[in-house]
C-alpha cells in the first residue's frame, strides 16, 4: 500500500472509533470519503485517495473486484468495501 500517513491514520481511526466508522456509512462517493476525512481533521487529496484505493485493489481477484463493484453506492457498506482493512470490518453477508 502507498505510504501516506494521513490516509493510514484515517483508515485506522475508522477501524478503532465507532463514531467515525458510523460517519463513513453516509459516504456515497470517493469525494465524500475525502471530505468526511477532512471533517475529522485528516486532510488528503482525492488523487491520493484514489491511488491508495487502486493500490489496495491490485491484490483482488477479478471475482472479488466484480463483487465489490456490484454494490450500489447508496448501500451503507459501500465505503467500507473500498479497502481491505475496512472490508475486514464487515460481517459475512453484509
NUSE-273382 format. One line per field, with one value per atom (N, C-alpha, C, CB): residue number from 1; residue in one letter; atom name; x, y, z. Coordinates in steps of 0.05 Angstrom, whole numbers. Glycine has a CB too. Example, Ala and Ser with C-alpha at 12.3 -4.5 7.8 and 13.67 -1.06 7.14 Angstrom:
// NUSE-273382
num (1 / 1 / 1 / 1 / 2 / 2 / 2 / 2) $
residu (A / A / A / A / S / S / S / S) $
atome (N / CA / C / CB / N / CA / C / CB) $
c1 (264 / 246 / 264 / 226 / 257 / 273 / 258 / 282) $
c2 (-114 / -90 / -66 / -89 / -45 / -21 / 1 / -12) $
c3 (156 / 156 / 156 / 181 / 142 / 143 / 157 / 114) $
***
This chain:
// NUSE-273382
num (1 / 1 / 1 / 1 / 2 / 2 / 2 / 2 / 3 / 3 / 3 / 3 / 4 / 4 / 4 / 4 / 5 / 5 / 5 / 5 / 6 / 6 / 6 / 6 / 7 / 7 / 7 / 7 / 8 / 8 / 8 / 8 / 9 / 9 / 9 / 9 / 10 / 10 / 10 / 10 / 11 / 11 / 11 / 11 / 12 / 12 / 12 / 12 / 13 / 13 / 13 / 13 / 14 / 14 / 14 / 14 / 15 / 15 / 15 / 15 / 16 / 16 / 16 / 16 / 17 / 17 / 17 / 17 / 18 / 18 / 18 / 18 / 19 / 19 / 19 / 19 / 20 / 20 / 20 / 20 / 21 / 21 / 21 / 21 / 22 / 22 / 22 / 22 / 23 / 23 / 23 / 23 / 24 / 24 / 24 / 24 / 25 / 25 / 25 / 25 / 26 / 26 / 26 / 26 / 27 / 27 / 27 / 27 / 28 / 28 / 28 / 28 / 29 / 29 / 29 / 29 / 30 / 30 / 30 / 30 / 31 / 31 / 31 / 31 / 32 / 32 / 32 / 32 / 33 / 33 / 33 / 33 / 34 / 34 / 34 / 34 / 35 / 35 / 35 / 35 / 36 / 36 / 36 / 36 / 37 / 37 / 37 / 37 / 38 / 38 / 38 / 38 / 39 / 39 / 39 / 39 / 40 / 40 / 40 / 40 / 41 / 41 / 41 / 41 / 42 / 42 / 42 / 42 / 43 / 43 / 43 / 43 / 44 / 44 / 44 / 44 / 45 / 45 / 45 / 45 / 46 / 46 / 46 / 46 / 47 / 47 / 47 / 47 / 48 / 48 / 48 / 48 / 49 / 49 / 49 / 49 / 50 / 50 / 50 / 50 / 51 / 51 / 51 / 51 / 52 / 52 / 52 / 52 / 53 / 53 / 53 / 53 / 54 / 54 / 54 / 54 / 55 / 55 / 55 / 55 / 56 / 56 / 56 / 56 / 57 / 57 / 57 / 57 / 58 / 58 / 58 / 58 / 59 / 59 / 59 / 59 / 60 / 60 / 60 / 60 / 61 / 61 / 61 / 61 / 62 / 62 / 62 / 62 / 63 / 63 / 63 / 63 / 64 / 64 / 64 / 64 / 65 / 65 / 65 / 65 / 66 / 66 / 66 / 66 / 67 / 67 / 67 / 67 / 68 / 68 / 68 / 68 / 69 / 69 / 69 / 69 / 70 / 70 / 70 / 70 / 71 / 71 / 71 / 71 / 72 / 72 / 72 / 72 / 73 / 73 / 73 / 73 / 74 / 74 / 74 / 74 / 75 / 75 / 75 / 75 / 76 / 76 / 76 / 76 / 77 / 77 / 77 / 77 / 78 / 78 / 78 / 78 / 79 / 79 / 79 / 79 / 80 / 80 / 80 / 80 / 81 / 81 / 81 / 81 / 82 / 82 / 82 / 82 / 83 / 83 / 83 / 83 / 84 / 84 / 84 / 84 / 85 / 85 / 85 / 85 / 86 / 86 / 86 / 86 / 87 / 87 / 87 / 87 / 88 / 88 / 88 / 88 / 89 / 89 / 89 / 89 / 90 / 90 / 90 / 90 / 91 / 91 / 91 / 91 / 92 / 92 / 92 / 92 / 93 / 93 / 93 / 93 / 94 / 94 / 94 / 94) $
residu (X / X / X / X / X / X / X / X / X / X / X / X / X / X / X / X / X / X / X / X / X / X / X / X / X / X / X / X / X / X / X / X / X / X / X / X / X / X / X / X / X / X / X / X / X / X / X / X / X / X / X / X / X / X / X / X / X / X / X / X / X / X / X / X / X / X / X / X / X / X / X / X / X / X / X / X / X / X / X / X / X / X / X / X / X / X / X / X / X / X / X / X / X / X / X / X / X / X / X / X / X / X / X / X / X / X / X / X / X / X / X / X / X / X / X / X / X / X / X / X / X / X / X / X / X / X / X / X / X / X / X / X / X / X / X / X / X / X / X / X / X / X / X / X / X / X / X / X / X / X / X / X / X / X / X / X / X / X / X / X / X / X / X / X / X / X / X / X / X / X / X / X / X / X / X / X / X / X / X / X / X / X / X / X / X / X / X / X / X / X / X / X / X / X / X / X / X / X / X / X / X / X / X / X / X / X / X / X / X / X / X / X / X / X / X / X / X / X / X / X / X / X / X / X / X / X / X / X / X / X / X / X / X / X / X / X / X / X / X / X / X / X / X / X / X / X / X / X / X / X / X / X / X / X / X / X / X / X / X / X / X / X / X / X / X / X / X / X / X / X / X / X / X / X / X / X / X / X / X / X / X / X / X / X / X / X / X / X / X / X / X / X / X / X / X / X / X / X / X / X / X / X / X / X / X / X / X / X / X / X / X / X / X / X / X / X / X / X / X / X / X / X / X / X / X / X / X / X / X / X / X / X / X / X / X / X / X / X / X / X / X / X / X / X / X / X / X / X / X / X / X / X / X / X / X / X / X / X / X / X / X / X / X / X / X / X / X / X / X / X / X / X / X / X / X / X) $
atome (N / CA / C / CB / N / CA / C / CB / N / CA / C / CB / N / CA / C / CB / N / CA / C / CB / N / CA / C / CB / N / CA / C / CB / N / CA / C / CB / N / CA / C / CB / N / CA / C / CB / N / CA / C / CB / N / CA / C / CB / N / CA / C / CB / N / CA / C / CB / N / CA / C / CB / N / CA / C / CB / N / CA / C / CB / N / CA / C / CB / N / CA / C / CB / N / CA / C / CB / N / CA / C / CB / N / CA / C / CB / N / CA / C / CB / N / CA / C / CB / N / CA / C / CB / N / CA / C / CB / N / CA / C / CB / N / CA / C / CB / N / CA / C / CB / N / CA / C / CB / N / CA / C / CB / N / CA / C / CB / N / CA / C / CB / N / CA / C / CB / N / CA / C / CB / N / CA / C / CB / N / CA / C / CB / N / CA / C / CB / N / CA / C / CB / N / CA / C / CB / N / CA / C / CB / N / CA / C / CB / N / CA / C / CB / N / CA / C / CB / N / CA / C / CB / N / CA / C / CB / N / CA / C / CB / N / CA / C / CB / N / CA / C / CB / N / CA / C / CB / N / CA / C / CB / N / CA / C / CB / N / CA / C / CB / N / CA / C / CB / N / CA / C / CB / N / CA / C / CB / N / CA / C / CB / N / CA / C / CB / N / CA / C / CB / N / CA / C / CB / N / CA / C / CB / N / CA / C / CB / N / CA / C / CB / N / CA / C / CB / N / CA / C / CB / N / CA / C / CB / N / CA / C / CB / N / CA / C / CB / N / CA / C / CB / N / CA / C / CB / N / CA / C / CB / N / CA / C / CB / N / CA / C / CB / N / CA / C / CB / N / CA / C / CB / N / CA / C / CB / N / CA / C / CB / N / CA / C / CB / N / CA / C / CB / N / CA / C / CB / N / CA / C / CB / N / CA / C / CB / N / CA / C / CB / N / CA / C / CB / N / CA / C / CB / N / CA / C / CB / N / CA / C / CB / N / CA / C / CB / N / CA / C / CB / N / CA / C / CB / N / CA / C / CB / N / CA / C / CB / N / CA / C / CB / N / CA / C / CB) $
c1 (17 / 0 / 18 / -19 / 9 / 24 / 28 / 10 / 53 / 57 / 45 / 87 / 25 / 12 / 1 / -11 / 17 / 10 / -17 / 32 / -25 / -51 / -74 / -54 / -72 / -92 / -91 / -89 / -68 / -65 / -77 / -36 / -72 / -83 / -114 / -72 / -125 / -154 / -165 / -161 / -152 / -162 / -163 / -143 / -142 / -141 / -162 / -114 / -167 / -188 / -215 / -188 / -221 / -247 / -249 / -249 / -227 / -227 / -231 / -201 / -218 / -217 / -238 / -191 / -251 / -270 / -298 / -261 / -316 / -342 / -357 / -359 / -353 / -367 / -357 / -365 / -331 / -320 / -330 / -289 / -330 / -340 / -369 / -337 / -385 / -413 / -415 / -427 / -399 / -399 / -392 / -380 / -375 / -367 / -391 / -344 / -411 / -434 / -449 / -452 / -447 / -462 / -447 / -467 / -422 / -407 / -416 / -376 / -421 / -431 / -412 / -458 / -391 / -371 / -343 / -377 / -323 / -296 / -291 / -275 / -303 / -300 / -314 / -313 / -336 / -349 / -330 / -375 / -315 / -296 / -274 / -284 / -263 / -243 / -254 / -232 / -278 / -290 / -296 / -316 / -305 / -310 / -284 / -324 / -263 / -237 / -228 / -216 / -232 / -224 / -240 / -228 / -265 / -282 / -273 / -311 / -257 / -245 / -216 / -248 / -207 / -180 / -159 / -172 / -167 / -149 / -151 / -156 / -133 / -134 / -115 / -128 / -127 / -112 / -128 / -106 / -115 / -128 / -144 / -107 / -162 / -177 / -158 / -200 / -138 / -118 / -103 / -98 / -95 / -80 / -99 / -70 / -124 / -143 / -147 / -170 / -151 / -156 / -132 / -163 / -108 / -83 / -82 / -58 / -89 / -89 / -109 / -98 / -132 / -153 / -143 / -180 / -131 / -122 / -100 / -111 / -81 / -61 / -72 / -40 / -92 / -105 / -119 / -125 / -132 / -148 / -131 / -166 / -106 / -88 / -86 / -60 / -90 / -88 / -113 / -79 / -135 / -160 / -161 / -183 / -175 / -180 / -202 / -190 / -205 / -226 / -253 / -225 / -259 / -286 / -290 / -289 / -269 / -272 / -277 / -246 / -262 / -265 / -293 / -245 / -303 / -330 / -351 / -336 / -348 / -367 / -368 / -360 / -345 / -344 / -357 / -314 / -351 / -363 / -393 / -350 / -404 / -432 / -449 / -437 / -436 / -450 / -457 / -434 / -482 / -492 / -480 / -523 / -473 / -460 / -479 / -450 / -505 / -523 / -527 / -549 / -514 / -515 / -496 / -507 / -504 / -489 / -460 / -503 / -456 / -429 / -411 / -433 / -420 / -404 / -376 / -418 / -374 / -347 / -329 / -350 / -341 / -325 / -313 / -343 / -323 / -313 / -290 / -336 / -283 / -262 / -234 / -262 / -228 / -201 / -202 / -184 / -182 / -182 / -185 / -156 / -172 / -176 / -205 / -158 / -219 / -247 / -265 / -257 / -258 / -274 / -273 / -264 / -250 / -247 / -266 / -218 / -277 / -295 / -323 / -296 / -330 / -357 / -362 / -361 / -385 / -393 / -401 / -416 / -399 / -408 / -437 / -404 / -442 / -470 / -477 / -489 / -458 / -464 / -465 / -443) $
c2 (-23 / 0 / 25 / 0 / 46 / 70 / 82 / 90 / 90 / 103 / 131 / 104 / 134 / 160 / 161 / 165 / 173 / 171 / 183 / 184 / 204 / 217 / 198 / 244 / 186 / 166 / 142 / 158 / 132 / 109 / 115 / 101 / 139 / 147 / 148 / 174 / 158 / 159 / 131 / 175 / 114 / 86 / 73 / 70 / 77 / 65 / 78 / 69 / 104 / 117 / 105 / 147 / 99 / 87 / 60 / 84 / 45 / 18 / 20 / 4 / 39 / 40 / 58 / 48 / 75 / 94 / 90 / 124 / 79 / 72 / 96 / 60 / 120 / 143 / 151 / 166 / 148 / 154 / 133 / 155 / 108 / 87 / 92 / 60 / 101 / 107 / 129 / 114 / 149 / 172 / 163 / 193 / 143 / 133 / 121 / 112 / 111 / 98 / 117 / 88 / 143 / 162 / 168 / 187 / 160 / 167 / 150 / 162 / 164 / 151 / 155 / 162 / 171 / 175 / 176 / 201 / 173 / 176 / 204 / 169 / 224 / 251 / 254 / 271 / 240 / 241 / 230 / 224 / 209 / 197 / 218 / 171 / 231 / 251 / 274 / 261 / 283 / 305 / 297 / 314 / 273 / 263 / 262 / 235 / 251 / 250 / 278 / 237 / 298 / 325 / 336 / 343 / 329 / 338 / 326 / 330 / 305 / 292 / 300 / 261 / 321 / 331 / 313 / 337 / 297 / 280 / 291 / 249 / 308 / 322 / 309 / 352 / 300 / 289 / 293 / 258 / 292 / 298 / 274 / 306 / 279 / 258 / 241 / 270 / 253 / 238 / 218 / 257 / 227 / 210 / 187 / 225 / 193 / 172 / 151 / 184 / 161 / 142 / 124 / 158 / 135 / 119 / 98 / 137 / 106 / 88 / 65 / 104 / 71 / 51 / 33 / 64 / 45 / 29 / 9 / 48 / 18 / 0 / -23 / 15 / -16 / -37 / -57 / -24 / -47 / -64 / -82 / -47 / -75 / -91 / -120 / -78 / -125 / -152 / -169 / -151 / -156 / -171 / -188 / -150 / -210 / -227 / -213 / -256 / -221 / -209 / -212 / -221 / -236 / -240 / -223 / -270 / -220 / -202 / -174 / -204 / -164 / -137 / -133 / -130 / -152 / -150 / -150 / -173 / -166 / -167 / -140 / -189 / -127 / -101 / -80 / -93 / -80 / -61 / -64 / -63 / -87 / -92 / -79 / -122 / -70 / -57 / -28 / -58 / -22 / 6 / 25 / 7 / 49 / 69 / 80 / 92 / 75 / 84 / 63 / 92 / 40 / 20 / 29 / -8 / 25 / 35 / 24 / 27 / 1 / -12 / -4 / -42 / 12 / 18 / 28 / 39 / 48 / 59 / 39 / 84 / 21 / 1 / -19 / -13 / -21 / -41 / -30 / -49 / -5 / 8 / -4 / 37 / -11 / -20 / -44 / 2 / -61 / -86 / -82 / -100 / -63 / -60 / -55 / -38 / -40 / -34 / -58 / -9 / -72 / -96 / -116 / -108 / -117 / -137 / -130 / -137 / -106 / -98 / -109 / -68 / -116 / -124 / -153 / -120 / -158 / -185 / -199 / -185 / -225 / -241 / -235 / -271 / -231 / -226 / -197 / -240 / -179 / -150 / -140 / -134) $
c3 (0 / 0 / 0 / 24 / -13 / -15 / 13 / -33 / 19 / 45 / 45 / 51 / 60 / 63 / 92 / 42 / 109 / 138 / 145 / 154 / 131 / 137 / 130 / 122 / 106 / 99 / 117 / 69 / 122 / 141 / 168 / 144 / 178 / 204 / 203 / 213 / 181 / 178 / 176 / 153 / 161 / 158 / 186 / 139 / 202 / 228 / 247 / 241 / 244 / 261 / 255 / 256 / 230 / 223 / 236 / 192 / 237 / 249 / 279 / 243 / 292 / 321 / 335 / 330 / 320 / 332 / 319 / 329 / 335 / 324 / 313 / 347 / 325 / 315 / 288 / 335 / 283 / 257 / 237 / 258 / 244 / 226 / 219 / 239 / 238 / 233 / 213 / 259 / 215 / 195 / 167 / 204 / 165 / 139 / 124 / 142 / 138 / 126 / 107 / 147 / 111 / 95 / 69 / 110 / 66 / 42 / 18 / 47 / -4 / -29 / -52 / -35 / -49 / -70 / -57 / -86 / -73 / -63 / -52 / -84 / -66 / -56 / -28 / -76 / -24 / 2 / 24 / 2 / 17 / 36 / 43 / 25 / 22 / 26 / 43 / -1 / 37 / 52 / 81 / 38 / 84 / 112 / 127 / 111 / 115 / 128 / 136 / 110 / 118 / 125 / 148 / 100 / 150 / 172 / 199 / 167 / 197 / 221 / 224 / 219 / 209 / 210 / 198 / 239 / 178 / 163 / 134 / 164 / 126 / 101 / 81 / 104 / 59 / 36 / 11 / 40 / -12 / -37 / -48 / -58 / -65 / -79 / -95 / -97 / -107 / -123 / -105 / -136 / -82 / -63 / -54 / -38 / -49 / -40 / -63 / -32 / -87 / -109 / -114 / -135 / -111 / -114 / -92 / -113 / -68 / -45 / -50 / -19 / -59 / -65 / -88 / -72 / -108 / -131 / -123 / -153 / -106 / -97 / -80 / -80 / -64 / -48 / -66 / -28 / -86 / -104 / -121 / -122 / -125 / -142 / -133 / -143 / -107 / -97 / -99 / -68 / -108 / -110 / -135 / -111 / -133 / -156 / -173 / -148 / -197 / -214 / -202 / -243 / -191 / -180 / -155 / -173 / -139 / -115 / -124 / -97 / -143 / -153 / -164 / -175 / -179 / -190 / -168 / -209 / -148 / -126 / -111 / -106 / -108 / -95 / -112 / -89 / -138 / -156 / -159 / -183 / -153 / -155 / -134 / -155 / -112 / -90 / -98 / -64 / -96 / -102 / -82 / -101 / -92 / -75 / -53 / -92 / -56 / -35 / -13 / -47 / -15 / 6 / 29 / -5 / 53 / 76 / 77 / 102 / 65 / 67 / 44 / 67 / 25 / 1 / 8 / -15 / 25 / 31 / 45 / 49 / 61 / 75 / 56 / 96 / 33 / 13 / -3 / -5 / 0 / -16 / -11 / -10 / 14 / 21 / 40 / 33 / 39 / 54 / 84 / 49 / 97 / 126 / 134 / 137 / 117 / 122 / 115 / 108 / 93 / 86 / 108 / 59 / 122 / 144 / 167 / 154 / 168 / 189 / 184 / 192 / 159 / 152 / 160 / 122 / 171 / 178 / 152 / 199 / 152 / 129 / 123 / 134 / 98 / 89 / 88 / 107 / 96 / 96 / 67 / 112) $
***
